Amino acid sequence: MKAVLDTSVLAAAFLARGGVNDQVLKAGGGNYELCLSEGILEELRRVLLTYRRIRDRYRYADEDVKEFIRRLRNVGCVVNKWPEIRVIKEDPADDMILACALAAGAEYLVSKDAHLKDLGNYQGVKIVSTDEFLQLLRRKP
């Protein structure tokens, strides 16, 4: 099974170790193949390194972010080409996440984003919350 975790899930996994997002990320490997794109990794880097409200609330070094992204590259399948789609009118940046799922042939897109979750399903990709995905993984034989 292949799954794409959106930027907000990855950022939350980094910021709240042991939380549900971190549990979903750590369940990869044996339970699902993590699929990423260069765009997702770049957005994650930008969010964790430049968003002042996050940097003020959480204390971490820039090197911690760089190491986290290096580890993601090592454990995930990184797609370099994805289709140009225009689906999420309210937030066109979310199209990149959905396009990654399509390019990777992912069955699931795990998101905290309401615009994506409201779709529910797109061209065979099921869009679920982290809680829903974690429950699915726990039921998996």
Contact map, one row per residue, 1 for C-alpha under 8 A:
111000000000000000000000000000111000000000000000000000000000000000000000000000000000000000000000000000000110000000000000000000000000000000000
111100000000000000000000000000011110000000000000000000000000000000000000000000000000000000000000000000011111000000000000000000000000000000000
111110000000000000000000000000011110000000000000000000000000000000000000000000000000000000000000000010000111110000000000000000000000000000000
011111000000000000000000000000000111000000000000000000000000000000000000000000000000000000000000100110000101110000000000000000000000000000000
001111101100000000000000000000000111000000000000000000000000000000000000000000000000000000000000000000000000111000000000000000000000000000000
000111111100000000000000000000000000000100000000000000000000000000000000000000000000000000000000100000000000111100000000000000000000000000000
000011111110000000000000000000000000000110110000000000000000000000000000000000000000000000000000000000000000000000000000000000000000000000000
000001111111000000000000000000000000000000010000000000000000000000000000000000000000000000000000000000000000001110000000000000000000000000000
000011111111100000001000000000000000000000000000000000000000000000000000000000000000000000000000000000000000011100000000000000000100000000000
000011111111110000001100100000000000000000010000000000000000000000000000000000000000000000000000000000000000000000000000000000000000000000000
000000111111111000000000000000000000000000010011000000000000000000000000000000000000000000000000000000000000000000000000000000000000000000000
000000011111111100001100000000000000000000000000000000000000000000000000000000000000000000000000000000000000000000000000000000000000000000000
000000001111111111111110100000000000000000000000000000000000000000000000000000000000000000000000000000000000000000000000000000000000000000000
000000000111111110000100000000000000000000000000000000000000000000010000000000000000000000000000000000000000000000000000000000000000000000000
000000000011111110000000000000000000000000000000000000000100000000000000000000000000000000000000000000000000000000000000000000000000000000000
000000000001111111101100000000000000000000000000000000000000000000000000000000000000000000000000000000000000000000000000000000000000000000000
000000000000111111100100000000000000000000000000000000000000000000000000000000000000000000000000000000000000000000000000000000000000000000000
000000000000100111111110000000000000000000000000000000000000000000000000000000000000000000000000000000000000000000000000000000000000000000000
000000000000100111111110000000000000000000000000000000000000000000000000000000000000000000000000000000000000000000000000000000000000000000000
000000000000100001111111000000000000000000000000000000000000000000000000000000000000000000000000000000000000000000000000000000000110010000000
000000001101100101111111100000000000000000000000000000000000000000000000000000000000000000000000000000000000000000000000000000000100000000000
000000000101110111111111110000000000000000000000000000000000000000000000000000000000000000000000000000000000000000000000000000000000000000000
000000000000100001111111111000000000000000000000000000000000000000000000000000000000000000000000000000000000000000000000000000000000010000000
000000000000000000011111111100000000000000000000000000000000000000000000000000000000000000000000000000000000000000000000000000000100110000000
000000000100100000001111111100000000000000000000000000000000000000000000000000000000000000000000000000000000000000000000000000000000000000000
000000000000000000000111111110000000000000000000000000000000000000000000000000000000000000000000000000000000000000000000000000000000000000000
000000000000000000000011111111110000000000000000000000000000000000000000000000000000000000000000000000000000000000000000000000000000000010000
000000000000000000000001111111111100000000000000000000000000000000000000000000000000000000000000000000000000000000000000000000000000000000000
000000000000000000000000011111111100000000000000000000000000000000000000001000000000000000000000000000000000000000000000000000000000000000000
000000000000000000000000001111111000000000000000000000000000000000000000000000000000000000000000000000000000000000000000000000000000000000000
100000000000000000000000001111111000000000000000000000000000000000000000000000000000000000000000000000000000000000000000000000000000000010000
111000000000000000000000001111111100000000000000000000000000000000000000000000000000000000000000000000000000000000000000000000000000000000000
111000000000000000000000000111111110000000000000000000000000000000000000000110000000000000000000000000000000000000000000000000000000000000000
011110000000000000000000000110011111000000000000000000000000000000000000001110000000000000000000000000000000000000000000000000000000000000000
011110000000000000000000000000001111100000000000000000000000000000000000000111100000000000000000000110010100000000000000000000000000000000000
000110000000000000000000000000000111110110000000000000000000000000000000000111100000000000000000000100000000000000000000000000000000000000000
000000000000000000000000000000000011111110000000000000000000000000000000000001110000000000000000000100000000000000000000000000000000000000000
000000000000000000000000000000000001111111000000000000000000000000000000000001110000000000000000000000000000000000000000000000000000000000000
000000000000000000000000000000000000111111100000000000000000000000000000000000000000000000000001000000000000000000000000000000000000000000000
000001100000000000000000000000000001111111110000000000000000000000000000000000000000000000000001100000000000000000000000000000000000000000000
000000100000000000000000000000000001111111111000000000000000000000001000000000000000000000000000000000000000000000000000000000000000000000000
000000000000000000000000000000000000011111111100000000000000000000000000000000000000000000000000000000000000000000000000000000000000000000000
000000100000000000000000000000000000001111111110000000000000000000000000000000000000000000000000000000000000000000000000000000000000000000000
000000110110000000000000000000000000000111111111000000000000000000000000000000000000000000000000000000000000000000000000000000000000000000000
000000000000000000000000000000000000000011111111100000000000000011001000000000000000000000000000000000000000000000000000000000000000000000000
000000000000000000000000000000000000000001111111111000000000000000000000000000000000000000000000000000000000000000000000000000000000000000000
000000000010000000000000000000000000000000111111111000000000000000000000000000000000000000000000000000000000000000000000000000000000000000000
000000000010000000000000000000000000000000011111111001100000000010000000000000000000000000000000000000000000000000000000000000000000000000000
000000000000000000000000000000000000000000001111111000100000010010000000000000000000000000000000000000000000000000000000000000000000000000000
000000000000000000000000000000000000000000000111111100100000000000000000000000000000000000000000000000000000000000000000000000000000000000000
000000000000000000000000000000000000000000000111111111100000000000000000000000000000000000000000000000000000000000000000000000000000000000000
000000000000000000000000000000000000000000000000011111110000000000000000000000000000000000000000000000000000000000000000000000000000000000000
000000000000000000000000000000000000000000000000001111111000000000000000000000000000000000000000000000000000000000000000000000000000000000000
000000000000000000000000000000000000000000000001001111111100000000000000000000000000000000000000000000000000000000000000000000000000000000000
000000000000000000000000000000000000000000000001111111111111000000000000000000000000000000000000000000000000000000000000000000000000000000000
000000000000000000000000000000000000000000000000000111111110000000000000000000000000000000000000000000000000000000000000000000000000000000000
000000000000000000000000000000000000000000000000000011111110000000000000000000000000000000000000000000000000000000000000000000000000000000000
000000000000001000000000000000000000000000000000000001111111000000000000000000000000000000000000000000000000000000000000000000000000000000000
000000000000000000000000000000000000000000000000000000111111100000000000000000000000000000000000000000000000000000000000000000000000000000000
000000000000000000000000000000000000000000000000000000100111110110000000000000000000000000000000000000000000000000000000000000000000000000000
000000000000000000000000000000000000000000000000000000000011111110000000000000000000000000000000000000000000000000000000000000000000000000000
000000000000000000000000000000000000000000000000100000000001111111000000000000000000000000000000000000000000000000000000000000000000000000000
000000000000000000000000000000000000000000000000000000000000111111100000000000000000000000000000000000000000000000000000000000000000000000000
000000000000000000000000000000000000000000000000000000000001111111110000000000000000000000000000000000000000000000000000000000000000000000000
000000000000000000000000000000000000000000001001100000000001111111111000000000000000000000000000000000000000000000000000000000000000000000000
000000000000000000000000000000000000000000001000000000000000011111111100000000000000000000000000000000000000000000000000000000000000000000000
000000000000000000000000000000000000000000000000000000000000001111111110000000000000000000000000000000000000000000000000000000000000000000000
000000000000010000000000000000000000000000000000000000000000000111111111000000000000000000000000000000000000000000000000000000000000000000000
000000000000000000000000000000000000000010001000000000000000000011111111100000000000000000000000000000000000000000000000000000000000000000000
000000000000000000000000000000000000000000000000000000000000000001111111110000000000000000000000000000000000000000000000000000000000000000000
000000000000000000000000000000000000000000000000000000000000000000111111111000000000000000000000000000000000000000000000000000000000000000000
000000000000000000000000000000000000000000000000000000000000000000011111111100000000000000000000000000000000000000000000000000000000000000000
000000000000000000000000000000000000000000000000000000000000000000001111111111000000000000000000000000000000000000000000000000000000000000000
000000000000000000000000000000000000000000000000000000000000000000000111111100000000000000000000000000000000000000000000000000000000000000000
000000000000000000000000000010000100000000000000000000000000000000000011111110000000000000000000000000000000000000000000000000000000000000000
000000000000000000000000000000001111000000000000000000000000000000000001111111000000000000000000000000000000000000000000000000000000000000000
000000000000000000000000000000001111000000000000000000000000000000000000101111100000000000000000000000000000000000000000000000000000000000000
000000000000000000000000000000000011110000000000000000000000000000000000100111110000000000000000000000000000000000000000000000000000000000000
000000000000000000000000000000000011110000000000000000000000000000000000000011111100000000000000000100110000000000000000000000000000000000000
000000000000000000000000000000000000110000000000000000000000000000000000000001111100000000000000000000000000000000000000000000000000000000000
000000000000000000000000000000000000000000000000000000000000000000000000000000111110000000000000000000100000000000000000000000000000000000000
000000000000000000000000000000000000000000000000000000000000000000000000000000111111000000000001001101100000000000000000000000000000000000000
000000000000000000000000000000000000000000000000000000000000000000000000000000001111100000000000001101100000000000000000000000000000000000000
000000000000000000000000000000000000000000000000000000000000000000000000000000000111110000000011001000000000000000000000000000000000000000000
000000000000000000000000000000000000000000000000000000000000000000000000000000000011111000000011001000000000000000000000000000000000000000000
000000000000000000000000000000000000000000000000000000000000000000000000000000000001111110010010000000000000000000000000000000000000000000000
000000000000000000000000000000000000000000000000000000000000000000000000000000000000111110010010000000000000000000000000000000000000000000000
000000000000000000000000000000000000000000000000000000000000000000000000000000000000011111111110000000000000000000110000000000000000000000000
000000000000000000000000000000000000000000000000000000000000000000000000000000000000011111110000000000000000000000000000000000000000000000000
000000000000000000000000000000000000000000000000000000000000000000000000000000000000000111110000000000000000000000100000000000000000000000000
000000000000000000000000000000000000000000000000000000000000000000000000000000000000000111111110000000000000000000100000000000000000000000000
000000000000000000000000000000000000000000000000000000000000000000000000000000000000011111111111000000000000000000000000000000000000000000000
000000000000000000000000000000000000000000000000000000000000000000000000000000000000000100111111100000000000000000000000000000000000000000000
000000000000000000000000000000000000000000000000000000000000000000000000000000000000000100111111110000000000000000110000000000000000000000000
000000000000000000000000000000000000000000000000000000000000000000000000000000000001111100111111111000000000000000000000000000000000000000000
000000000000000000000000000000000000001100000000000000000000000000000000000000000101100000011111111100000000000000000000000000000000000000000
000101000000000000000000000000000000000100000000000000000000000000000000000000000000000000001111111110000000000000000000000000000000000000000
000000000000000000000000000000000000000000000000000000000000000000000000000000000000000000000111111111000000100000000000000000000000000000000
000000000000000000000000000000000000000000000000000000000000000000000000000000000111100000000011111111100000000000000000000000000000000000000
000100000000000000000000000000000011100000000000000000000000000000000000000000100110000000000001111111110000000000000000000000000000000000000
001100000000000000000000000000000010000000000000000000000000000000000000000000000000000000000000111111111111100000000000000010000000000000000
000000000000000000000000000000000000000000000000000000000000000000000000000000000110000000000000011111111100000000000000001010000000000000000
000000000000000000000000000000000000000000000000000000000000000000000000000000101110000000000000001111111100000000000000000000000000000000000
010000000000000000000000000000000010000000000000000000000000000000000000000000100000000000000000000111111100000000000000000000000000000000000
010000000000000000000000000000000000000000000000000000000000000000000000000000000000000000000000000011111110000000000000000000000000000000000
111100000000000000000000000000000010000000000000000000000000000000000000000000000000000000000000000011111111100000000000000010000000000000000
111000000000000000000000000000000000000000000000000000000000000000000000000000000000000000000000000010001111100000000000000111000000000000000
011100000000000000000000000000000000000000000000000000000000000000000000000000000000000000000000000010000111110000000000000011110000000000000
001111000000000000000000000000000000000000000000000000000000000000000000000000000000000000000000010010000111111000000000000011110000000000000
001111001000000000000000000000000000000000000000000000000000000000000000000000000000000000000000000000000001111100000000000000111100100000000
000011011000000000000000000000000000000000000000000000000000000000000000000000000000000000000000000000000000111110011000000000111100000000000
000001011000000000000000000000000000000000000000000000000000000000000000000000000000000000000000000000000000011111001000000000001100000000000
000000010000000000000000000000000000000000000000000000000000000000000000000000000000000000000000000000000000001111111000000000000000000000000
000000000000000000000000000000000000000000000000000000000000000000000000000000000000000000000000000000000000000111111100000000000000000000000
000000000000000000000000000000000000000000000000000000000000000000000000000000000000000101100100000000000000000011111110000000000000000000000
000000000000000000000000000000000000000000000000000000000000000000000000000000000000000100000100000000000000001011111111000000100000000000000
000000000000000000000000000000000000000000000000000000000000000000000000000000000000000000000000000000000000001111111111000000111000000000000
000000000000000000000000000000000000000000000000000000000000000000000000000000000000000000000000000000000000000001111111000000000000000000000
000000000000000000000000000000000000000000000000000000000000000000000000000000000000000000000000000000000000000000111111110000100000000000000
000000000000000000000000000000000000000000000000000000000000000000000000000000000000000000000000000000000000000000011111110001110000000000000
000000000000000000000000000000000000000000000000000000000000000000000000000000000000000000000000000000000000000000000011111111100000000000000
000000000000000000000000000000000000000000000000000000000000000000000000000000000000000000000000000000000000000000000011111111100000000000000
000000000000000000000000000000000000000000000000000000000000000000000000000000000000000000000000000001000000000000000000111110000000000000000
000000000000000000000000000000000000000000000000000000000000000000000000000000000000000000000000000000000010000000000000111111000000000000000
000000000000000000000000000000000000000000000000000000000000000000000000000000000000000000000000000011000111100000000000111111100000000000000
000000000000000000000000000000000000000000000000000000000000000000000000000000000000000000000000000000000011100000000001110111110000000000000
000000000000000000000000000000000000000000000000000000000000000000000000000000000000000000000000000000000001111000011011110011111000000000000
000000000000000000000000000000000000000000000000000000000000000000000000000000000000000000000000000000000001111000001001000001111101100000000
000000000000000000000000000000000000000000000000000000000000000000000000000000000000000000000000000000000000011100001000000000111111100000000
000000001000000000011001000000000000000000000000000000000000000000000000000000000000000000000000000000000000011100000000000000011111110000000
000000000000000000010000000000000000000000000000000000000000000000000000000000000000000000000000000000000000000000000000000000001111111000000
000000000000000000000000000000000000000000000000000000000000000000000000000000000000000000000000000000000000000000000000000000011111111100000
000000000000000000000001000000000000000000000000000000000000000000000000000000000000000000000000000000000000010000000000000000011111111110000
000000000000000000010011000000000000000000000000000000000000000000000000000000000000000000000000000000000000000000000000000000000111111111000
000000000000000000000000000000000000000000000000000000000000000000000000000000000000000000000000000000000000000000000000000000000011111111100
000000000000000000000000000000000000000000000000000000000000000000000000000000000000000000000000000000000000000000000000000000000001111111110
000000000000000000000000001000100000000000000000000000000000000000000000000000000000000000000000000000000000000000000000000000000000111111110
000000000000000000000000000000000000000000000000000000000000000000000000000000000000000000000000000000000000000000000000000000000000011111110
000000000000000000000000000000000000000000000000000000000000000000000000000000000000000000000000000000000000000000000000000000000000001111111
000000000000000000000000000000000000000000000000000000000000000000000000000000000000000000000000000000000000000000000000000000000000000111111
000000000000000000000000000000000000000000000000000000000000000000000000000000000000000000000000000000000000000000000000000000000000000000111
